[in-house]
Amino acid sequence: MTSRDLKENLTRLRKQSYWQVAASEEYCRRIAKKTGRRLVEIIDTEDEPLPIVCIFEDYTDD
């Protein structure tokens, strides 16, 4: 894979990934369902008042 291919893939992934903070993991699941996105990762930062970072991506036609 060339550096150009890698750059194009990273750009495509950035355009398809979204993040949002939430109060709990359950809220991440609710957000995913409500927005029609796939929940990719949940990160617990242990920061108050919103300790959870939810990472989403769009569903693809692959």
Secondary structure by P-SEA (a helix, b strand, c coil): ccaaaaaaaaaaaaaaccccccccaaaaaaaaaaaccccccccccccccccbbbbbbccccc
